[in-house]
């Protein structure tokens, strides 16, 4: 058994290094650069418009108004919140801390770069997702990379089977990733953080199995059971219930985290200038605290920034488009703009706040590029930073706040990924079979709570990365169509030209979406 696990670990490490190595990161960022150029820097040239059409229109009924019971779609705002629920997760806290600890403050700059171009990758995914979506037998919208691979790429000359094969591979990778990084990995982080921040010796002292630092106590099981019950009540209710919960939790958790971060940054306002200076300076001239050649250090900084940025906002993986496609929206570009805002909110706002908290609070030495002694490790760095301000007497309020934040971030990630997995399962096995997936998904939560080995997380991380390859092949091959749809929208909505709208690839779907408000 040990030999099998060792071999499995070696194979997974090799595949993971390829997927998340130079090839994968170049493919990801390269696609973002390509779509940015082809759309004439839409995220900048039309920044006022997409802000106005997304967060600026959140109080419009057509954007945030709930759909009726007979309508199986969700509002534009709910779809964005559900997508953010899946992307704003542990990566925004522990991921940013890991990027800084490994790549230095300069890694934050490359996270911004990845997000800037990732905005247009996410935009393109969502435009294609809406354009190629269809309704399933339950009357729900179904869209995602699998559909624009099959019905978009697959309709090109000589690409029928290529499109079908890539669509199937994407669905398989998404399904497997949903159990790991979208479920067990998130639950495992919740359990570890709750146990660390909220001691309960009566339960934690009862060890069920394991030894040393890898033990599973009765406390782990109780926390897992609570998460399982909460998730079951929401996940089994379908996308409308997930969307209803997400639109309440996501804005609350993001705003609360940003406020807490701003308090710490405000207290340490005199260090803000030095933090930004370090971000820009060490992006191109890393601090050689760990040794190594200049070229090697620069590659580490860039890789960490790009990798953690993509982990955080998931632009290019093709995941969030599966829930964006459920939106009650007429225009593909309209939902594409929500994709831009999703990446902006996730990386430019939440991740930047996390980074500034670490860089201004004193837990990280800007001069040496190392974590200050006693500040903990990567996983607890943000909690230590919050404790520098939010500590009263002997009570570390900051650590408890971060534990609660991680609980909300990770739990909503579980909810979002349950929908992604459902849509992947639906594509592979049919709509009626999805209840089987949902039950299995909920039950797997206990496995996450009781997991002591990191191999499940590592393997799911690999499948998460494997999703991007077929997805980005689809985006690049259909990039010309994205440009046409975007130009069509700009001509009609911004230039007032009288041209036929490009809303969908299917005539029957066009009749359906024409009923929706602009």
Secondary structure, 3 states (H helix, E strand, C coil): CHHHHHHHHHHHHHHHHHHCCHHHHHHHHHHHHHHHHHCCCHHHHCHHHHHHHCHHHCCCHHHHCCCCCCCCCECHHHHHHHHHHHHCCHHHCHHHHHHHHHHCCHHHHHHHHHHHHHHHHHHHHHHHHHHCCEECCCCCEECCHHHHHHCCHHHCCCCHHHHHHHHHHHHHHHHHHHHHHHHHHHHHHHHHHHHHHCCCHHHHCCEEEEECCEEEEHHHHHHHHHHHHHHHHHHCCCHHHHHHHHHHHHHHHHHHHHHHHHHHHHHCHHHHHHHHHHHHHHHHCCCCCCCCCHHHHHHHHHHHHHHHHHHHHCCCCCCCHHHHCCECCCCHHHHHHHHHHHHHHHHHHHHHHHHHHHHHCCCEECCCCEECCCCCCHHHHHHHHHHCCCEECCEEHHHHHHHHHHHHHHHHHHHHHHHHHHHHHHHHHCHHHHHHHHHHHHHHHHHHHCCCCCHHHHHHHHHHHHHHHHHHHHHHHCHHHHHHHHHHHHHHHHCCCCCCCCCCCCHHHHHHHCCCCC
